[in-house]
Amino acid sequence: MPDYNEFLERIFEVLKPFAKQGVLLNEDCELVAELGLTSLQVMELIEQLEDHFDMSIPLNILPDIRTVRDLARALEKLES
């Protein structure tokens, strides 16, 4: 069962191509406000995480997720 750090590591891997020049990816990065992800890109991120961890992520948790940390914690809760 993956832990918080494994989720975090994978999220960073998936987000690397979206990081704007000069933006350092960290747990406090906001997915939309800072990284500028569109709703489609957020869905692609979720899909990649679902595939990688072989899990289902309910869409109703998305409104509560703003930062990378929020996403990693939400995934951790889903796995527990």
NORTANOR-V450840 format. One record per run of one state. SS is the DSSP state (alpha for helix, beta for strand, coil for the rest). FROM is the first residue (numbers start at 1). TO is the last residue. If there is no record, write none. Layout:
[[SS | FROM | TO] [SS | FROM | TO]]
//
This chain:
[[coil | 1 | 3] [alpha | 4 | 18] [coil | 19 | 29] [beta | 30 | 30] [coil | 31 | 38] [alpha | 39 | 53] [coil | 54 | 58] [alpha | 59 | 64] [coil | 65 | 66] [beta | 67 | 67] [alpha | 68 | 79] [coil | 80 | 80]]
//
